[in-house]
Amino acid sequence: MRFSLNKSFSLNKISSLLLAASLTFAITSQQAEACTRVMYKGPEQTILTGRSMDFSMPIPANLWVFPRGIERQGEVGANSVRWTAKYGSLAVSSWDIATSDGMNEKGLVANMLWLVESEYPTFSPQGDKPGLAISLWAQYALDNFATVAEAVAALGREDFVVVTDVIPGTDRMTTIHLSLSDPSGDNAIFEYIEGKLVIHHDPSYVVMTNDPPYQQQLAIQKYWDSIPGNQFLPGTVKAPDRFVRAHYYIHSIPQTSDPHIATASVFSVIRNTSVPYGYQIEGYPNLSTTQWRVVADHKHLRYFFETALTPNTFWVDLTKLDFSENAPVKVLRADANQVYAGETSAKFSEAKPFQFHGLTF
């Protein structure tokens, strides 16, 4: 088999590339969790956001319909932030204790991804700022904002403290960052680094992975921009390699306003950056594998979902859901490998809302 290179892509460049890749691997070798998130921007305002949920243990998901007008509080005791949901949303729960992904009726999409380096501010139950349990961070955005710009302006004021806790039944502290995207193609990533909120806000931020912090992801991409992706791409499941592959492919798939082709194309990118189910590497007992995948169509308000253990992709047309105030909360259960096909809005059933995980002070 012959491997040919163009003149601008030399063997010396490959050597430099491999050295950089090895350094990146060393930096991230102790990090186990893995997720990937991309945004597709096609003609005629065809905007889609896709993501994989990768985790080192089963993370059962259910899809919930939350109407407008729900009264919520931050679940950290008396000093909790309180609000009334301005917008209805379709939310994906993790273990029915947190919202980890979702889309609201205005087309705002929220994705929670793991970030080992996360460090949150200190919360005082008697302090001046109320608290918000981390299990509600994504739901707070879905309830309150129609656009990324609104969320950046509001969350940037830091009117409350995000309060983290261990995942119940484990000794693992929850360390995540939040991405938001909207029908205009705008993007923002919210991270807590060394106890301070860092907001990366720019429509060009169409790719992110779980690690490293986003500023470092941008630096990695700047290096790889000089490498022709159709000749050489990093292939491991490590976060920096997935970032590079996702960035190359999301900019290389067909530009189309056909929602069927666009959705299929985005799913192709997310599957390319997924981790094979059950994949293991000796010495990495907590290596994450892909549990489920999502593609959200901002323009048509369609939310596509598939799990690694079921054969079908199904979707929900948000325009067919009842988000009106006092409408019932509904759920579509996917936590026991239930099989669905096609548009499933009619398959939701009324249910008592799940209890967000919180802390008692």
N, C-alpha and C positions, 0 to 999 in steps of 0.2 A: 504494500500500500504506500503510495507516494504522498508526502505531505509537503505542499509547496507554499512559499511565502512571497508576498510582494516585497519590493525593494525597501519599502519604508518600515517593514516589520522584520527585523533581523534576529538572528540567534542571540546576539548580545541583549536585545530587548527582551527576549524570552527569559534569559538568565536573570535579568533585573526583575522581571515580572514574578518569577518563581521565588526570588528572594523576598520581594514585598509580600507575596502570598504567605510565605512561611512565617514572616514576622506577624502578619495579621492573625495567622492561625495560633501563634504563641500567645498573642494578646487575648484571644477569645477562647482558648482551649479549656478553660475551666467553666465556661458558661454553657448551660445545657438547654435552656428554653429556646424555642424558635418559632417565630411567626413572620409572615411577609404580607405587606400591604402595597397595592398599586392603584393608580388612577389612570384611566384611559380618557383621552380627549379626542373625539372625532368631529367630523363636520356637522353642521346644523345643531350645535350644542348637544351632541351625543356624549354624555359624561357618565362614566361608570367607575365605581370603586370596588376592588376585589381584595380579599384577604384570606389567608389560611390561619387556622387556630391550631398551633402545634404545642403539645404539652407532654410531659414525661409520665403522666398517668391519665387514666380515663377522665374526661371532663364533660359529662353528659350535658346536653343542651336541649332546651325547650324554647319555642317561639311564642312570645306573649304580645297581645294587643292591649295597650294601655290608652284609654281615652283622655281627652282634655279634662281638666278640672280636678284631677287627683291631688289630694293634699299629701305632701310628703315632708319628712324631716330627716336630718342627717345621720340619725341612728348612733349618736355618740353621747347620749345622755341629755341633761337639761340644757347644755350649751350647744345645741344642734342648730344648724341653719334650717330654715323652714321655707317652703315654697308651694305654690299651686301650679300644676302642670299647665303651661300655656298651649302646648301642642300635644296631639296624640302621637303615639309611636308604636312601631313594631320592634320589639327588643328580643335579643337572644340571651337567655340566662345561662350561667354556669352553676351547676349543682342547685339551681333555684335559690341562690343566695346573692347573686350579683348580676348586673347587666354587663356583658362583655362586648356586645356589638349591637348595632341596630340602625334604624332609619326612621325619621319622623315624617309627618304628613307634609312638611315643606321640602322634603328631599335632603335634609341634613343627615349625614352619615357619621356615626361614631364608631371607632375601632379601638379596643384596648389591646396593647401588645406588651409583652414582658420586657423589662429593662433592669438588669441586675444592678446597675449603678445608681438606681433611684434612691434618693435620700429625701425624706419629707420633713417639713418644718415641725418643730415641737408644738404639740397641742396642749393647752391648759384648760381643763374643764371649768376653771373659774376665770379664764382670760377674757380679753376684750373681743377676740374674734371667735365666732361660732365654728363648729367643726362639721365636716362631711366625711362619713365613712367612705373608704375607697371603693367599696362595692357599688356606690351610687354615683360615682364620678361621671361615667358615660351617660347614665340616665338623667343626671342633672342637665347635661348639655342637650339631650334630646327633648327634654321637657321645656326648656327655656329659650332655645335659640332657633332662628330660621336660617341664619347664614353663619359662615365662619367668621366674618368680620364682626358680627354682633358678639359671638362667643369670645373672640380675642379681646375686644374692648371690655367685656364684663369680667371674664376670668382674670384678665391682666390687673384688675383692681385688687385682687386677692382679698375679697370681702370675707372669705372663710378659709379654714385650714383643712387640707386633705389629710385624713387620719388613716394610717395603714394598720394592718393586723396580720396575724398568721392565718393561713388557709386552714379552716377547721379540720381537725383530724391529722394535721401534719405539724412539723416544726418549721415550715417554710414561710418566711415573711413575704407578703404580697408586694412586689416591686414592679410597677407598670408605668408606661407612658401612654398618652391618649392622642389619637389623631382624629381630626374633624375634616370633612369635605362637604361641598355643597353643589347645587346644580350649575352654578356659575363657573365651576372648575377651580374654586379657591381651596386652599389647603392650609392647615396649621397642625403643628405637633407640639404638645404640652409635656414638658419633662420637669421633674424636680431633681436638680443636681446640687449636691452639697447643701440641701435644705432650702434652695432657692428655686422659684419657678422660672423656667426658661421657655420662651415661646418662639418657635420657628414658624413664621407666617409668610407664605409666598405661594402663588399658584403653581410655580414650577416644582414644588416639593411633592412629586407624584409617586415616589417610591420610598418606603421605609421598611426596616426590619426591626427585630427586637433589640439587637445590640450592634455596635456600641452606641453611646449617645449620638444624637442626630448630627451634631456638628462634625463628629468624626466620620460618620457615614458620608457626609458631603465631601470630606477630604479624600476618602477612599475613591469615591466616584470621580473626582477631579483627576486622580491618577489614571484611572481606567479609561477616561475619555480619549486618551491618546492611543488606545489599543483597538484595532478593528475587531469588533465583536463577532463578525462572521468568520473570523479565522481563529480566534482564541478567546475562550471564556472560562473562568474558574468553575469547577464542577462539584465542589463538596457541598455538604448541607450546612456548613458554618454560615453565620449571619452575613459577614461581609461578602462571601461568594454569592449567596442568594440575592443580596442587594444588587450586585453587579449584573447578574443574569436577568433579574426582573427589570432593571433599568434599561438594559439593551433591548429585551424583547417587547416591553410595553411601548417602546418607540419604534419598533420594527414591524409590528402586526398591521394588518390592513386598516387604512383610514376609511371608515364607512359610517353612514347614518342609519344603516340597517341594524335595528336593535338585536336581531337574532345573531347576525355575524359578529357584532361587537361583543355581545355577551359570551359567545363561544370563544372568541379570541382572548378575552380577559381570563376566562376560566383556563384556557390553555397556558397562559403565563403563570397563573397561580399553581396549576398542577405541576408545571416545570420546576417551580421553586419549592414544592412540597417535599416533605421527608417521607420516604416509603414507610408504610405502616409496619411497626414491629422492628424496624431497622435498629441494629445495635452495633456499637463499637466497644471493643474490650477496653476497660478503664473508664468508660463513660456510662455509669449505671443510670443516670438521669437524662440521657439523651432524649430529646423530644421527637415525637412523630406526629404527623398531621392527623388531627381528629376530625375536623370539619372545615369546609370552605364556603365562602360567600361571595357573590357578585351583586352589587346594588346598582340599579339603573336609576340615576337621579332624575332624568328627564321624564321617564314613563312611570316612575314610582313603583318599580318592580324589584322584589328582593328574592334572589335565587340562593338556594341552600342545598348542600349535599354533605353527607358524612362519609367517613372512610369505610364504614361497615355496612352501608346499604347501597343497593345497585342504582338508585335513581337520583337525578337532580330534580327538585321541585321548586316552585316559586309562589310568591304571594303578590297579588296586585293590590297595593295599598289603597287604590281608589275604590275598591270594593269593601273596605273595612269601615266600620262605624266608629269614628273617633269623637263623636259628639259627647258633650258633657253629660254625665250620668249614664252613658252607655256601659254595658257590662265589660268587665275585664275578660279576655278570652285567651286560651292557650292551644297550641298545636304541639303535642308531645313528640319529641324525637329522641328521648333519653333512653329508650329501650330498643333501639334499632327498628323503630316503626318505618314502614315503607310507604312512601307517597310518590305520586307522579303528577306532573302538570300543575295547573294553577289550583292552589289549595285554600283559598280564603274561606270557602264554604265549610271546610273541615275543622275549623277552630270551634272549641266548645267553651261555654262559660265556666269560669273557675275563680276561686278565691286568689287574690294576688299573693305571690310568694313574699316571704319576709326577707328583706335585705339584711345581710350579715352586718352587725354593728358591734360596738363596744360599750361596756358599762363602766361608768366612773363613779 
